[in-house]
Amino acid sequence: MKLLLLPGDGIGPEVLAEVRRVIDGLNAHHGLGLNVENGDIGGASLDRHGTPLAPHVLEMAKASDAVLMGAVGGPKWQGVSYELRPEQGLLNLRKGLGLYANLRPALCFPALADASTLKREVIDGLDILFVRELIGGVYFGEPRGIETLPDGTKRGFNTQSYTTPEIERVARMAFDLARQREGRVCSVEKANVMESGLLWRETVTALHARDYGDVALSHMYADNCAMQLVRDPRQFDVILTDNLFGDILSDAAAMLTGSLGMLPSAALGEPGMPGLYEPIHGSAPDIAGKGIANPCAAILSLAMALRYQLGRPDLADLTEKAVSDVLDAGYRTGDLLGGEDTRLVGTEGMGRAITERLSA
């Protein structure tokens, strides 16, 4: 099996170094047999190749069984043109691999229940899976741009657009995943004020009635969902939503668990195509190079790759248990609230502790 690592920018190289440490441990002690290649993406690629995603890196990705990315972006590249922004490399990679469904779990580890800004009784046992449409909607819709009006002022515009097949394929994935969980899907949109949202609701409802009668389906407006995530997050099992709302709501849910540094993600497409796995915390340029970033989300992203694409759900379970055991033992990076019995460590310290659990 072949895994392509794309460290990217900011803290990306630091957290992926710990992923590589875990891979080496799994190869050495558990017979994983995973071959690793490295490539550039984002600002690092722009500096080296003049583009945020070089064609040869996209080809490397297509030839891999899975791709694991660190992060992209940073203030260094804020002044470049839109098509050369580091984030464009990520969007182009998703588009090039046809990755239309983003899976973002919001799971509260028992040891971190008190690290959330919400009360323990509200988030203890939290386990939500967001299924976000990834290559459509307002981030990709045309026309888009900034134009100068006759009076000299400017107008910025973007297009929110979805087709029936785009909605059906991501909804089908949400329903299929719900069958492996508690069997409940909440579809989120703004059908009351957006035509694209109305089509979304109609399409999801029709697909459910046709093929997924055994799964419970509910609908919710995006603004109400934001409120419900703070009021009673455990009411949700699988949340299905579009690109824009999924981006916002899953980040809000991330803080329910205590830290963005704990949450992995997977972007999946058609069978046979490699998926893209990445922590959702971003490049965090303010702490880059300080050795204090939390590598758990990146390591848990590897676990998702093992589960969904690399055919080793047993090692996914083992990796997730190692992370949980280390947290139970009191290890904390600076983004996690500590306590009397916690041990503050840096990026490398957390990675080593997890790898030691895997090697025991």
C-alpha positions as CSV (number, residue, x, y, z in Angstrom):
1,M,0.0,0.0,0.0
2,K,1.1,3.5,-0.7
3,L,0.4,6.7,1.3
4,L,1.2,10.2,0.0
5,L,2.1,12.7,2.8
6,L,1.6,16.4,1.9
7,P,2.9,18.3,5.0
8,G,2.1,21.8,3.5
9,D,2.5,24.9,5.6
10,G,2.5,26.2,9.2
11,I,2.3,23.3,11.7
12,G,1.6,20.8,9.0
13,P,5.1,19.5,8.7
14,E,5.3,19.2,12.5
15,V,2.2,17.1,13.0
16,L,2.9,15.0,10.0
17,A,6.3,14.2,11.4
18,E,4.5,12.5,14.3
19,V,2.2,10.7,11.8
20,R,5.3,9.3,10.2
21,R,6.5,8.2,13.6
22,V,3.3,6.3,14.2
23,I,3.4,4.7,10.7
24,D,7.0,3.5,11.4
25,G,5.7,2.0,14.7
26,L,2.8,0.3,12.9
27,N,5.1,-1.0,10.2
28,A,7.6,-2.3,12.7
29,H,5.4,-3.9,15.3
30,H,2.1,-4.6,13.6
31,G,3.0,-5.6,10.0
32,L,1.3,-2.6,8.3
33,G,3.6,-2.6,5.3
34,L,2.7,0.9,4.3
35,N,5.0,2.7,1.9
36,V,5.2,6.5,2.3
37,E,6.0,9.2,-0.3
38,N,6.2,12.9,0.3
39,G,5.0,15.9,-1.8
40,D,4.3,19.6,-1.7
41,I,1.0,21.5,-1.5
42,G,-0.1,25.0,-0.6
43,G,2.4,27.7,0.1
44,A,5.3,25.3,0.2
45,S,4.4,24.2,-3.3
46,L,4.0,27.8,-4.4
47,D,7.5,28.6,-3.2
48,R,9.1,25.5,-4.8
49,H,7.0,25.0,-8.0
50,G,5.2,28.3,-8.6
51,T,1.8,26.8,-8.1
52,P,-0.1,25.6,-5.0
53,L,-0.6,22.1,-6.5
54,A,1.9,21.0,-9.2
55,P,0.6,18.5,-11.8
56,H,3.1,15.9,-10.8
57,V,1.9,15.9,-7.2
58,L,-1.7,15.5,-8.4
59,E,-0.5,12.4,-10.4
60,M,1.3,11.1,-7.3
61,A,-2.0,11.5,-5.4
62,K,-3.9,9.6,-8.0
63,A,-1.4,6.8,-7.9
64,S,-1.6,6.4,-4.1
65,D,-4.0,4.4,-2.0
66,A,-4.6,7.4,0.2
67,V,-3.3,10.9,0.8
68,L,-2.7,12.5,4.2
69,M,-2.2,16.3,4.4
70,G,-1.0,18.6,7.1
71,A,-2.3,22.1,6.5
72,V,-2.1,25.0,4.0
73,G,-1.9,28.7,4.1
74,G,-0.4,31.5,6.2
75,P,0.3,35.3,6.2
76,K,3.3,34.9,3.9
77,W,1.1,34.3,0.9
78,Q,-1.8,36.7,1.7
79,G,-0.8,39.0,-1.1
80,V,-0.7,36.5,-4.0
81,S,-3.5,36.4,-6.6
82,Y,-6.6,34.2,-5.8
83,E,-5.7,31.4,-8.1
84,L,-2.3,31.1,-6.5
85,R,-3.5,31.1,-2.9
86,P,-2.3,28.1,-0.9
87,E,-5.9,27.1,-0.2
88,Q,-6.4,26.8,-3.9
89,G,-4.0,23.8,-3.9
90,L,-6.4,22.0,-1.5
91,L,-9.4,22.8,-3.5
92,N,-7.7,21.7,-6.7
93,L,-6.7,18.4,-5.0
94,R,-10.2,17.7,-3.9
95,K,-11.5,18.5,-7.4
96,G,-8.8,16.5,-9.1
97,L,-9.5,13.4,-7.1
98,G,-13.3,13.9,-7.3
99,L,-13.7,14.0,-3.5
100,Y,-17.3,15.0,-3.0
101,A,-17.9,13.9,0.6
102,N,-16.1,15.2,3.7
103,L,-16.4,13.1,6.8
104,R,-15.8,15.0,10.0
105,P,-16.3,13.2,13.3
106,A,-16.9,15.3,16.4
107,L,-16.0,12.8,19.2
108,C,-15.5,13.7,22.8
109,F,-12.8,11.5,24.4
110,P,-13.8,10.8,28.1
111,A,-10.6,12.3,29.4
112,L,-11.3,15.6,27.6
113,A,-14.9,16.1,28.7
114,D,-13.8,19.0,31.0
115,A,-11.7,20.6,28.2
116,S,-14.9,21.7,26.4
117,T,-16.3,25.1,27.0
118,L,-19.7,23.4,27.6
119,K,-20.7,21.6,30.7
120,R,-19.6,17.9,31.0
121,E,-23.2,16.7,31.2
122,V,-23.9,18.3,27.8
123,I,-21.0,16.8,25.8
124,D,-20.0,13.7,27.7
125,G,-20.3,10.8,25.2
126,L,-20.6,13.1,22.2
127,D,-20.3,11.2,18.9
128,I,-21.4,13.1,15.8
129,L,-20.4,12.4,12.2
130,F,-20.7,15.4,9.8
131,V,-21.0,14.4,6.1
132,R,-20.3,17.6,4.1
133,E,-20.6,18.0,0.4
134,L,-17.1,19.1,-0.7
135,I,-16.8,20.1,-4.4
136,G,-20.0,21.9,-5.1
137,G,-22.0,24.8,-3.7
138,V,-20.9,28.4,-3.2
139,Y,-17.1,27.6,-3.1
140,F,-17.1,26.3,-6.7
141,G,-20.2,27.8,-8.3
142,E,-20.0,30.1,-11.3
143,P,-20.3,33.0,-12.0
144,R,-18.1,34.5,-9.2
145,G,-15.9,37.5,-9.0
146,I,-15.6,41.2,-8.1
147,E,-16.8,43.8,-10.5
148,T,-16.8,47.6,-10.6
149,L,-20.2,49.2,-10.9
150,P,-21.0,52.3,-13.0
151,D,-20.9,54.5,-9.9
152,G,-17.3,53.3,-9.1
153,T,-18.3,51.1,-6.2
154,K,-17.7,47.3,-6.3
155,R,-19.8,44.2,-6.1
156,G,-18.5,40.8,-5.0
157,F,-20.6,37.8,-5.9
158,N,-20.6,34.0,-5.6
159,T,-23.1,31.4,-6.8
160,Q,-24.6,28.7,-4.6
161,S,-25.5,25.9,-7.0
162,Y,-26.3,22.2,-6.7
163,T,-27.6,19.5,-9.1
164,T,-29.7,16.5,-8.2
165,P,-26.8,14.0,-8.8
166,E,-24.4,16.1,-6.6
167,I,-26.9,16.0,-3.7
168,E,-27.8,12.3,-4.2
169,R,-24.3,11.0,-4.1
170,V,-23.3,12.7,-0.8
171,A,-26.7,11.9,0.7
172,R,-26.3,8.2,-0.2
173,M,-22.9,8.2,1.6
174,A,-24.5,9.8,4.7
175,F,-27.3,7.2,4.7
176,D,-24.9,4.3,4.2
177,L,-22.7,5.5,7.1
178,A,-25.7,6.0,9.4
179,R,-26.6,2.3,8.9
180,Q,-23.3,1.5,10.5
181,R,-24.0,3.9,13.5
182,E,-27.3,4.7,15.2
183,G,-29.3,4.9,12.0
184,R,-30.2,8.6,12.1
185,V,-29.5,11.4,9.5
186,C,-30.3,15.1,10.0
187,S,-30.2,16.9,6.7
188,V,-29.3,20.6,7.2
189,E,-30.0,23.5,4.7
190,K,-31.9,26.8,4.4
191,A,-34.8,25.6,2.3
192,N,-36.9,28.4,3.6
193,V,-34.9,31.2,1.9
194,M,-32.7,29.4,-0.7
195,E,-33.7,27.6,-3.8
196,S,-30.6,25.4,-3.7
197,G,-31.7,24.5,-0.1
198,L,-35.2,23.6,-1.3
199,L,-33.8,21.3,-4.0
200,W,-31.5,19.8,-1.4
201,R,-34.4,18.9,0.9
202,E,-36.5,17.6,-1.9
203,T,-33.7,15.4,-3.3
204,V,-32.7,14.0,0.1
205,T,-36.3,13.3,1.0
206,A,-36.9,11.4,-2.3
207,L,-33.8,9.3,-2.0
208,H,-34.7,8.4,1.6
209,A,-38.1,7.3,0.6
210,R,-36.8,5.3,-2.4
211,D,-33.8,3.5,-0.8
212,Y,-33.3,4.2,2.9
213,G,-36.6,3.6,4.7
214,D,-34.7,1.9,7.5
215,V,-32.8,5.1,8.4
216,A,-34.5,7.8,10.4
217,L,-34.4,11.2,8.5
218,S,-35.0,14.6,9.9
219,H,-34.5,18.1,8.4
220,M,-33.2,21.2,10.1
221,Y,-32.4,24.8,9.0
222,A,-28.7,25.6,9.3
223,D,-29.2,28.4,11.8
224,N,-31.3,26.2,14.1
225,C,-28.6,23.5,13.8
226,A,-26.0,25.9,15.0
227,M,-28.1,26.6,18.1
228,Q,-28.9,23.0,18.7
229,L,-25.2,22.0,18.6
230,V,-24.6,24.2,21.6
231,R,-27.9,23.4,23.4
232,D,-28.1,19.6,23.0
233,P,-25.4,18.2,20.6
234,R,-25.9,14.6,21.6
235,Q,-29.3,14.6,19.8
236,F,-27.4,14.2,16.5
237,D,-25.9,11.1,14.9
238,V,-25.1,11.9,11.3
239,I,-25.4,15.5,10.0
240,L,-25.7,15.8,6.2
241,T,-25.1,19.3,4.8
242,D,-23.7,21.3,2.0
243,N,-20.2,22.8,1.5
244,L,-20.7,26.1,3.2
245,F,-22.8,25.1,6.1
246,G,-20.7,22.0,6.7
247,D,-17.6,24.1,6.9
248,I,-19.1,26.4,9.5
249,L,-21.1,23.9,11.6
250,S,-18.3,21.2,11.8
251,D,-15.9,23.8,13.1
252,A,-18.4,24.9,15.7
253,A,-18.8,21.3,16.7
254,A,-15.1,20.9,16.9
255,M,-14.9,23.1,20.0
256,L,-17.5,21.0,21.7
257,T,-14.8,18.3,22.0
258,G,-12.3,20.7,23.6
259,S,-9.9,21.6,20.8
260,L,-9.6,21.7,17.0
261,G,-6.4,19.8,17.6
262,M,-8.3,16.6,18.3
263,L,-10.5,16.4,15.2
264,P,-9.6,14.4,12.0
265,S,-11.4,14.4,8.7
266,A,-11.7,12.3,5.5
267,A,-12.6,13.4,2.0
268,L,-13.9,10.5,-0.1
269,G,-15.0,10.1,-3.7
270,E,-15.9,7.3,-6.0
271,P,-14.8,3.7,-5.2
272,G,-11.2,3.1,-6.3
273,M,-10.1,6.7,-6.0
274,P,-7.7,7.6,-3.1
275,G,-9.3,9.6,-0.3
276,L,-7.7,12.7,1.3
277,Y,-7.3,12.7,5.1
278,E,-6.4,15.8,7.1
279,P,-6.7,17.4,10.6
280,I,-9.2,20.3,10.5
281,H,-7.1,22.7,12.6
282,G,-5.5,24.6,9.8
283,S,-1.9,25.8,9.5
284,A,-1.9,27.8,12.9
285,P,0.9,30.1,11.8
286,D,1.0,31.7,15.3
287,I,2.4,28.6,16.8
288,A,4.3,27.1,13.8
289,G,7.9,26.1,14.5
290,K,7.3,26.2,18.3
291,G,6.9,22.5,18.7
292,I,3.7,22.8,20.7
293,A,1.0,21.9,18.1
294,N,-1.3,19.0,19.0
295,P,-0.6,16.0,16.6
296,C,-3.6,14.0,17.7
297,A,-5.9,15.2,14.9
298,A,-3.3,14.2,12.3
299,I,-2.7,10.8,13.9
300,L,-6.5,10.2,14.1
301,S,-6.7,11.2,10.4
302,L,-4.3,8.3,9.7
303,A,-6.6,6.1,11.7
304,M,-9.5,7.1,9.4
305,A,-7.3,6.2,6.4
306,L,-6.6,2.8,7.9
307,R,-10.3,2.3,8.5
308,Y,-11.8,3.6,5.2
309,Q,-9.2,3.0,2.6
310,L,-6.2,1.0,3.7
311,G,-8.0,-2.1,4.7
312,R,-6.8,-2.2,8.3
313,P,-9.7,-1.3,10.6
314,D,-8.0,-3.3,13.3
315,L,-5.0,-0.9,13.3
316,A,-7.4,2.0,13.1
317,D,-9.0,0.8,16.4
318,L,-5.5,0.3,17.9
319,T,-4.4,3.8,16.9
320,E,-7.5,5.4,18.3
321,K,-7.1,3.4,21.6
322,A,-3.5,4.6,21.8
323,V,-4.6,8.2,21.6
324,S,-7.3,7.6,24.2
325,D,-4.9,5.8,26.5
326,V,-2.4,8.6,26.3
327,L,-5.1,11.2,27.2
328,D,-6.3,9.0,30.0
329,A,-2.7,8.9,31.3
330,G,-2.8,12.7,31.6
331,Y,-0.8,13.8,28.5
332,R,-1.8,17.2,27.2
333,T,-0.6,19.6,24.6
334,G,-1.2,23.3,25.4
335,D,-4.5,23.6,23.5
336,L,-6.1,21.2,26.0
337,L,-7.2,22.3,29.4
338,G,-5.1,20.7,32.0
339,G,-5.7,19.5,35.6
340,E,-3.9,18.5,38.7
341,D,-2.8,15.1,37.2
342,T,-2.0,16.2,33.7
343,R,1.4,16.2,32.0
344,L,2.1,19.0,29.5
345,V,4.0,17.9,26.5
346,G,4.8,19.3,23.0
347,T,4.2,17.9,19.6
348,E,7.0,15.4,19.7
349,G,6.2,14.4,23.3
350,M,2.6,13.6,22.4
351,G,3.6,11.7,19.2
352,R,6.2,9.6,21.1
353,A,3.7,8.7,23.9
354,I,1.2,7.5,21.3
355,T,3.8,5.5,19.4
356,E,5.0,3.9,22.6
357,R,1.5,2.7,23.4
358,L,1.3,1.2,19.9
359,S,4.6,-0.6,20.4
360,A,3.8,-2.0,23.8
